[in-house]
Amino acid sequence: MGKAFWRLWWATGISASGDGLVAVALPLLTVTLTRSPLVIAGVTAANRAGAAIAALPAGMLADRMNRHRMMVLCNLISGVALLGLVAAMTLGSADLAMVYLVAVVIAVCDVAYTLAVQGSVPDVLAAPEQLGPGNGRLVAIEGAGEQFLGPGVGGLLFSLAQRLPFFADAASFFISAVLVRTSLSQSNRRARHVAPPPVPANGAAPERAGRGRAPSGGRSGRRRGLHRSGLVADFRQGLTLFRQQRSLKLLAATVGVLAFSQNMVFALLVVYGKRTLGLSNTGYGVFLAAASLLGVIGAFSGGRLERRFGPGRLIVGGTLAATLSYVGLFFTRSAVLAVFVFGLQEVGVAVANVSSVTTRQRLIPRKLFGRVGSVHRLIVGAAAPLGAVLGGFIASLYDVPVAMLTAGILLATLMAYLGPALLKILADAPA
């Protein structure tokens, strides 16, 4: 797949491993500051809300900026934010407000980084048929780092010293920034070896297809060009294309429903692990790592499964696996059994994610991917914090297992309506 892709792959894996450290450490830090399930779930809600708010501007910037440089900048900002939290913890001044702020900053940078990565993948691959396997490898390494390696180490580091996982995540962001920068250099070097287009016989400069530039005839032409290329125009262009394609709308609705239910569970998972399953800090990290190993396997197989069964079947099947997992957690009190029950949704979400990303890359023109993809991310991102808040509210009224059961029932009910339509429309999507 080329050196540029593998540098991007390594950058994603290292950054995701750091995220996995904080995915365990941030909730554990919150639990030391409060016992309210609603406040604990609020950290996840703030994280997802930050991602939702940033989705539209991040998508438009991803189409305007050099995507690799945007990824480098996101890594650097996240690293600095985490170092600030480490400094506050060292001085004994870290509080819930700072935890919420760091959660939002990381989310904003993450959504911008993700949109830039997804828009860059077709550029660093040698052939279109590598799109599914390439996305599968990226999702797999992201899952391996964020949900397997990171959580397994994060709980242990938090037990040794609460600052350690946050410092390690900051370091991972800086290393990832260096790798992305070298990936940019490799991609540019490869682009320089591509032969330029032939010059027409009349000596006129060849027209650059797909650029959409305004005529350069005087000041009024420049004004029109600036107006058409404004952020508002970019947003309207992305929204128009999104609204015109029913497949994109159904896909966003399906992933949004999955994100809503998933965050009802994820926002309370630390409470479930420590109070329902009786896990220690290290044990909670091992629980997440062991369950996510199944998701990593599913992501590695996602590209092959997508070619065999089609994107619609894989996405609907993934949501069904998540539904069974959430209902199963309601009845599970054994930590060993909970690993496999929770791991079921890890597999389902991983294969659904590979199919969702690959389908959008096929349906959306490359130069518009950021702004159209940002509309998708806005819908999914808006659903996620609402799910986290609802989960925390139900857990405050009843208990955490009841919130997880509710998530499963909601997901099953909504997918009974969306699933058949998604299967039908994606069956006709371009291969």
Secondary structure as GFF3:
##gff-version 3
##sequence-region A 1 431
A	DSSP	alpha_helix	3	33	.	.	.	ID=ss1
A	DSSP	alpha_helix	37	64	.	.	.	ID=ss2
A	DSSP	alpha_helix	67	91	.	.	.	ID=ss3
A	DSSP	alpha_helix	96	124	.	.	.	ID=ss4
A	DSSP	three_ten_helix	128	130	.	.	.	ID=ss5
A	DSSP	alpha_helix	131	143	.	.	.	ID=ss6
A	DSSP	pi_helix	144	149	.	.	.	ID=ss7
A	DSSP	alpha_helix	150	160	.	.	.	ID=ss8
A	DSSP	alpha_helix	164	192	.	.	.	ID=ss9
A	DSSP	alpha_helix	218	228	.	.	.	ID=ss10
A	DSSP	alpha_helix	231	244	.	.	.	ID=ss11
A	DSSP	alpha_helix	246	266	.	.	.	ID=ss12
A	DSSP	alpha_helix	269	271	.	.	.	ID=ss13
A	DSSP	pi_helix	272	276	.	.	.	ID=ss14
A	DSSP	alpha_helix	281	309	.	.	.	ID=ss15
A	DSSP	alpha_helix	311	331	.	.	.	ID=ss16
A	DSSP	alpha_helix	335	363	.	.	.	ID=ss17
A	DSSP	three_ten_helix	366	368	.	.	.	ID=ss18
A	DSSP	alpha_helix	369	397	.	.	.	ID=ss19
A	DSSP	alpha_helix	400	427	.	.	.	ID=ss20
###
